[in-house]
Amino acid sequence: MAPIRNAVVTFNEIPTGYPIPGRTTVYDTSQTIDLDTVPLNGGILIKTLVLSIDPYLRGNMRDASVKSYLPAFLIGEPLYNYGVARVVRSENADIKVGDHVSGIFNFQEYSVVSDPSRVDMRVIAKSDAPTLPWSVYVGVAGMPGETAYFGYKEYAHAKKGDTIFVSTGAGAVGSIVIQLAKMDGLKVIASAGTDEKVAFMKELGADVVFNYKTEDTLGVLKREGPLDVYWDNVGGAILDAAIESMKDHGRIIASLTINGFLVRDLMPKWQEEFYRVIPAKLASGEFKYREEITVGLEHAGEVLRKIQMGENVAKSVVVVAE
């Protein structure tokens, strides 16, 4: 086969504020790939289907000398994040041609993955949820959903009648926390920053919903609390209000870092159960979700800008290919 285009989005410069498409990130169509002959070195060749766009990617856009729990993007190299891909060729005995896999993939149409274990790769088995689109596996059936499920199961210690407050309740993480809590019989208070997101949290079953930009968080929590559990997605003044409204021995759960946790630390304990439970609930409609789909890798830089500025209305996903 003759070489074909292999478009990529690269990191071009460290931003001082919001990332600017065409400056911070560059969409490049000059690269090519020969799918039949590119060396795999014992790995696999994948075709990228969908990519997750998340707020934390701004933290990767820093000088590489600044240490963090996530490595920095490198100037001139592809961006990367959680995605879903189809296997085109394989020299790995555990991964077959035609398999769909999730993992941390380059923002590129085709990529060679030499060591799947280094990119959190997992073969997606859709037998329990055949109707779910691939995009859901980078959202509520992927890392954000895992964050919600692992943290809630490990740290909430919730019982029927408890009260939980979920900030950013309309997001991919918060929306699953709300639905898990309602399944366990909790009273759920949830906040978001737009009236559209507030309406969605009500659809999810939250008992008390409010726009933190137009209502006083502390006032709502004093009226509707006290709190047994607070799921923190934002920190700052909202965290302060939650702390002031907690019961004695209440639990505060903060993903990524109180009970701070990294998702991968809890994978061995909860991942198998997560994939047994959550995709089926999503496919049946028992659990609800929303997505904001953008078609075309060339738009990834703009979607990154929008999510940093809070202009997205749901989980942001870029569809690279069908």
C-alpha positions as CSV (number, residue, x, y, z in Angstrom):
1,M,0.0,0.0,0.0
2,A,1.2,3.5,-0.8
3,P,1.8,5.8,2.2
4,I,-1.3,7.7,3.3
5,R,-1.9,10.9,5.3
6,N,-1.3,10.6,9.0
7,A,-2.5,14.0,10.4
8,V,-1.5,15.0,13.9
9,V,-2.0,17.7,16.5
10,T,1.3,18.8,18.0
11,F,2.2,20.9,21.0
12,N,3.8,24.1,19.6
13,E,4.4,26.5,22.4
14,I,3.8,26.9,26.2
15,P,0.7,29.2,26.7
16,T,0.6,32.0,29.2
17,G,-3.1,31.8,29.5
18,Y,-5.7,29.9,27.5
19,P,-4.4,27.6,24.7
20,I,-4.7,29.3,21.3
21,P,-5.3,27.0,18.3
22,G,-2.7,27.5,15.7
23,R,-0.2,28.7,18.3
24,T,-0.3,26.5,21.3
25,T,-1.4,23.6,19.2
26,V,-0.9,23.0,15.5
27,Y,-2.8,20.6,13.2
28,D,-0.3,19.1,10.7
29,T,-1.2,17.1,7.7
30,S,2.3,16.7,6.2
31,Q,3.1,13.4,7.9
32,T,2.4,10.1,6.1
33,I,2.4,6.4,7.1
34,D,2.6,3.1,5.2
35,L,0.1,0.9,7.1
36,D,1.6,-2.3,5.7
37,T,5.3,-1.8,6.3
38,V,5.6,0.5,9.3
39,P,7.7,-1.4,12.0
40,L,5.7,-2.5,15.0
41,N,8.6,-3.9,17.1
42,G,6.3,-6.3,18.9
43,G,3.5,-3.8,19.4
44,I,0.4,-2.8,17.5
45,L,-0.7,-0.3,14.9
46,I,-3.9,1.6,15.8
47,K,-6.4,3.8,14.0
48,T,-7.6,6.5,16.3
49,L,-11.4,6.7,16.5
50,V,-12.2,9.1,19.4
51,L,-10.2,11.3,21.8
52,S,-11.2,12.8,25.1
53,I,-10.7,16.5,25.7
54,D,-10.3,17.3,29.4
55,P,-9.6,20.4,31.5
56,Y,-6.5,18.8,33.0
57,L,-4.7,18.9,29.7
58,R,-3.9,22.5,30.4
59,G,-1.6,21.2,33.1
60,N,0.4,19.3,30.6
61,M,1.1,22.5,28.6
62,R,4.1,23.5,30.8
63,D,7.8,23.6,30.8
64,A,9.0,20.0,31.0
65,S,11.3,20.9,33.9
66,V,8.2,21.6,36.1
67,K,7.4,18.2,37.8
68,S,3.8,17.0,38.3
69,Y,1.9,13.8,38.6
70,L,1.4,13.9,34.8
71,P,4.3,14.4,32.3
72,A,4.5,17.6,30.3
73,F,3.7,17.7,26.6
74,L,6.9,18.1,24.6
75,I,7.3,20.9,22.0
76,G,6.9,19.5,18.5
77,E,5.5,16.2,19.7
78,P,1.8,15.1,19.5
79,L,-0.7,15.8,22.2
80,Y,-2.1,12.7,23.9
81,N,-5.0,11.7,26.1
82,Y,-7.5,8.9,26.6
83,G,-9.0,7.6,23.4
84,V,-10.5,4.6,21.7
85,A,-8.9,3.1,18.6
86,R,-9.2,0.1,16.3
87,V,-6.3,-2.3,15.9
88,V,-5.0,-2.4,12.2
89,R,-2.0,-4.7,12.7
90,S,-0.7,-6.5,15.7
91,E,2.4,-8.4,16.8
92,N,1.1,-8.7,20.4
93,A,-0.4,-12.1,21.2
94,D,-3.0,-10.6,23.5
95,I,-4.4,-8.0,21.1
96,K,-6.0,-9.0,17.7
97,V,-6.6,-7.1,14.5
98,G,-10.0,-5.6,14.6
99,D,-10.0,-5.3,18.4
100,H,-11.2,-1.9,19.8
101,V,-8.9,-0.7,22.6
102,S,-9.0,2.2,25.0
103,G,-5.9,3.9,26.4
104,I,-3.7,7.0,26.3
105,F,-3.2,7.7,22.6
106,N,-1.6,10.4,20.5
107,F,-3.7,13.0,18.8
108,Q,-2.9,11.4,15.5
109,E,-4.9,9.4,12.9
110,Y,-2.6,6.3,13.1
111,S,0.0,5.4,15.8
112,V,2.3,2.5,16.6
113,V,2.1,1.5,20.3
114,S,5.2,-0.6,21.1
115,D,4.2,-1.4,24.7
116,P,0.4,-1.4,25.3
117,S,0.9,-1.7,29.1
118,R,2.5,1.7,29.2
119,V,-0.6,3.5,27.9
120,D,-3.2,1.9,30.2
121,M,-4.5,0.0,27.2
122,R,-7.6,-2.2,27.6
123,V,-9.4,-4.3,25.0
124,I,-13.1,-3.1,25.1
125,A,-15.5,-6.0,25.3
126,K,-18.9,-4.7,24.3
127,S,-20.9,-7.9,24.9
128,D,-22.8,-6.4,27.8
129,A,-23.4,-3.0,26.1
130,P,-23.3,-3.5,22.3
131,T,-25.3,-0.3,21.7
132,L,-22.9,2.1,23.4
133,P,-21.0,4.4,21.0
134,W,-17.2,4.3,21.3
135,S,-17.2,7.9,22.5
136,V,-18.8,6.9,25.8
137,Y,-15.6,4.9,26.6
138,V,-13.6,8.1,27.0
139,G,-16.4,9.6,29.2
140,V,-18.7,8.0,31.7
141,A,-17.7,4.5,30.7
142,G,-14.0,5.4,30.7
143,M,-11.6,7.3,32.9
144,P,-14.0,9.9,34.2
145,G,-16.5,7.2,35.1
146,E,-13.8,5.2,36.7
147,T,-12.9,8.2,38.8
148,A,-16.4,8.5,40.0
149,Y,-16.9,4.8,40.7
150,F,-13.6,4.0,42.3
151,G,-13.7,7.1,44.6
152,Y,-17.3,6.7,45.6
153,K,-17.0,3.0,46.3
154,E,-13.7,3.3,48.2
155,Y,-14.3,6.4,50.2
156,A,-17.9,7.5,50.5
157,H,-18.9,4.8,53.0
158,A,-22.5,5.9,52.2
159,K,-25.6,4.6,53.6
160,K,-29.3,5.3,52.9
161,G,-30.4,8.6,54.2
162,D,-27.0,10.2,54.1
163,T,-26.5,13.6,52.4
164,I,-23.9,14.2,49.7
165,F,-22.9,17.4,47.9
166,V,-21.4,17.0,44.4
167,S,-19.8,20.0,42.8
168,T,-19.6,20.2,39.0
169,G,-22.4,17.6,39.1
170,A,-23.2,17.9,35.4
171,G,-19.7,16.7,34.3
172,A,-18.7,13.2,33.3
173,V,-17.4,12.5,36.9
174,G,-20.1,14.3,38.9
175,S,-23.0,12.9,36.9
176,I,-22.0,9.3,37.7
177,V,-21.4,10.2,41.4
178,I,-25.0,11.6,41.5
179,Q,-26.5,8.5,40.0
180,L,-24.5,6.1,42.3
181,A,-25.6,8.1,45.3
182,K,-29.2,8.0,44.3
183,M,-29.0,4.3,43.7
184,D,-27.8,4.0,47.4
185,G,-30.7,6.1,48.7
186,L,-28.8,9.3,49.5
187,K,-30.1,12.8,49.5
188,V,-28.1,14.5,46.7
189,I,-27.2,18.2,46.5
190,A,-25.5,19.2,43.3
191,S,-24.1,22.4,41.8
192,A,-23.0,23.6,38.3
193,G,-22.3,26.9,36.6
194,T,-25.1,27.2,34.0
195,D,-28.9,26.8,34.1
196,E,-28.6,24.2,31.4
197,K,-26.3,22.0,33.5
198,V,-28.6,22.5,36.5
199,A,-31.5,21.1,34.5
200,F,-29.4,18.1,33.5
201,M,-28.5,17.4,37.2
202,K,-32.2,17.4,37.9
203,E,-32.8,14.8,35.2
204,L,-30.1,12.7,36.9
205,G,-32.3,12.6,40.0
206,A,-30.4,15.0,42.3
207,D,-32.7,16.3,45.0
208,V,-31.4,19.8,45.3
209,V,-29.7,21.5,42.4
210,F,-28.4,25.1,42.0
211,N,-26.2,27.4,39.9
212,Y,-23.3,28.4,42.1
213,K,-22.9,31.6,40.1
214,T,-26.3,32.9,41.0
215,E,-26.9,31.2,44.4
216,D,-24.9,31.3,47.6
217,T,-23.3,27.9,48.0
218,L,-23.0,28.2,51.8
219,G,-26.6,29.3,52.1
220,V,-27.8,26.3,50.2
221,L,-25.7,23.8,52.2
222,K,-26.7,25.3,55.5
223,R,-30.4,25.0,54.5
224,E,-30.2,21.5,53.0
225,G,-27.3,19.9,55.0
226,P,-25.4,19.1,57.0
227,L,-23.3,16.9,54.8
228,D,-22.1,13.4,55.3
229,V,-20.1,13.4,52.1
230,Y,-18.7,16.0,49.8
231,W,-17.4,15.2,46.3
232,D,-15.0,18.0,45.4
233,N,-14.3,18.8,41.8
234,V,-13.4,22.5,42.2
235,G,-11.7,23.4,45.5
236,G,-11.7,27.1,46.5
237,A,-14.7,28.8,48.1
238,I,-17.0,25.9,47.3
239,L,-14.7,23.5,49.2
240,D,-14.6,26.0,52.1
241,A,-18.5,26.2,52.2
242,A,-18.7,22.4,52.2
243,I,-16.2,22.0,55.1
244,E,-18.2,24.5,57.1
245,S,-21.3,22.4,56.4
246,M,-19.9,18.9,57.2
247,K,-21.1,16.7,60.0
248,D,-18.6,15.3,62.4
249,H,-16.8,12.4,60.8
250,G,-18.0,13.5,57.3
251,R,-16.0,12.5,54.3
252,I,-14.5,14.8,51.6
253,I,-13.4,13.1,48.4
254,A,-11.1,14.9,46.0
255,S,-10.1,13.1,42.8
256,L,-6.5,13.3,41.7
257,T,-4.8,14.3,44.8
258,I,-9.0,15.2,52.5
259,N,-9.4,11.7,50.6
260,G,-7.4,12.6,47.5
261,F,-6.7,9.7,45.1
262,L,-5.2,8.8,41.8
263,V,-7.5,6.7,39.7
264,R,-4.8,4.2,38.8
265,D,-4.2,3.4,42.4
266,L,-7.7,1.9,42.7
267,M,-7.8,0.1,39.4
268,P,-6.8,-3.3,40.7
269,K,-9.6,-3.3,43.2
270,W,-12.5,-1.7,41.3
271,Q,-11.9,-1.7,37.5
272,E,-13.4,-5.2,36.8
273,E,-16.5,-4.4,38.7
274,F,-16.8,-1.0,37.1
275,Y,-16.9,-2.5,33.6
276,R,-19.3,-5.2,34.7
277,V,-21.8,-2.7,36.1
278,I,-21.6,0.8,34.5
279,P,-21.6,0.2,30.7
280,A,-24.7,-2.0,31.0
281,K,-26.5,0.6,33.1
282,L,-25.6,3.3,30.5
283,A,-26.7,1.1,27.6
284,S,-30.1,0.2,29.3
285,G,-30.8,3.9,30.0
286,E,-30.8,3.4,33.8
287,F,-27.8,5.7,34.0
288,K,-27.9,8.9,31.9
289,Y,-25.1,10.7,30.2
290,R,-24.5,13.6,27.8
291,E,-21.7,14.3,25.3
292,E,-20.5,17.2,23.2
293,I,-19.2,15.6,20.0
294,T,-16.9,17.4,17.6
295,V,-16.1,15.6,14.3
296,G,-12.6,16.1,12.9
297,L,-9.1,16.0,14.5
298,E,-8.5,19.4,13.0
299,H,-10.9,20.9,15.5
300,A,-9.1,19.5,18.6
301,G,-7.2,22.7,19.4
302,E,-10.5,24.7,19.4
303,V,-12.2,22.2,21.6
304,L,-9.3,22.4,24.0
305,R,-9.7,26.2,24.1
306,K,-13.5,26.0,24.7
307,I,-13.2,23.6,27.6
308,Q,-10.6,25.7,29.3
309,M,-13.0,28.7,29.0
310,G,-16.0,26.8,30.3
311,E,-17.8,27.0,27.0
312,N,-18.6,23.3,26.7
313,V,-22.0,22.1,27.9
314,A,-21.1,18.4,28.3
315,K,-18.3,15.9,28.2
316,S,-16.1,16.9,25.2
317,V,-15.1,14.3,22.7
318,V,-13.4,14.6,19.3
319,V,-14.3,12.0,16.7
320,V,-11.3,11.3,14.5
321,A,-12.7,8.5,12.4
322,E,-15.7,6.1,12.3
